[in-house]
Amino acid sequence: MSPILTATRLNSSPGSPSCNPAAHRYTLSARDNKNGGEAADQQYAERIISDFKNKVVIVTGAGRGLGRSHALEFASRGARVVVNDLGGAVDGTGTGNTAQAVVDEIVDAGGIAIANTCSVAEPQQAQAIVDDAVTAFGTVDIVVNNAGILRDKTFANVTFENFQAVLDVHLMGSVYVTRAAWPILSAKQWGRVVLTSSGSGIFGNFGQANYAAAKMALVGLMNVLRLEGGRKGIRVNCLAPGATTRMTQNLDRNRGRPSSVSPAVLYLCSENAPNGIILQAVGGSYAIVETRITSGISLGEDVTYEEFLSHVDELIADDEFHPHADRLR
């Protein structure tokens, strides 16, 4: 029976309130698979997909919910996974050992993973996430930006501090981690990056101005990175997921299991991944979300306001998705 590689943290304490980038070092050690021996090894090996075998994958916010599901799926297919999670509450406060718990799950199933408790919201700590991947596994191939927090309030009541905190994690956290990995992906002329957007940003959701602003900003980021990265073999896509997790438990409907979203993530990170799409995955249903422009109307450069108003109904009728389009046709 072949030994299973596991990760042991050196010189750092999981769940510590702050991440000291200089203290994060990992070593890989071998131990026997205690759950099933050779039969378990064989069952695990049969699930490995060549797209992900030995790929080094960073999943942020992987201690629970969607991120945990993504990490488990990558690991089950032979990837070497950096499970990043600060371990805090939904609002981003506090710390915990959730990342190590997921690593333990992966290792017990015969996979390879390391835990990382850095915050994506700080550039140096984001760099430490990537540095840990390189120290433990030698490189980075795939970055799944999943970390997120909620501080919901109506626009009139949200504080600037809470608005900024959400931007710092969702938007800037994705920027910091992706930027830290970008030189590595560029040098090898291959990489996959997933940015986690949301229907709240694309379509809007009451009381989530900060969250929606961050999530739609990620679409703009993707639109540029797909162009810049496409020349270097880096494909960048957005995921718009929906699942029942800590962050959605107060909603009045079941949005499905996180595991139903992970197949979409793996597709976006596969050898044949697209470049520059928004893939919605909710409760086992999947769709491509598109930013579109109608055929429009042409009124000439000398048009007046009054002339423009006289053609507004025609303009709206051209948009098949506008709620009044049918009435105006």
Summary of the structure (lengths in Angstrom):
residues: 329
radius of gyration: 21.9
end to end distance: 70.4
largest distance: 80.7
contacts: 1103
relative contact order: 0.11
helix: 40%
strand: 18%
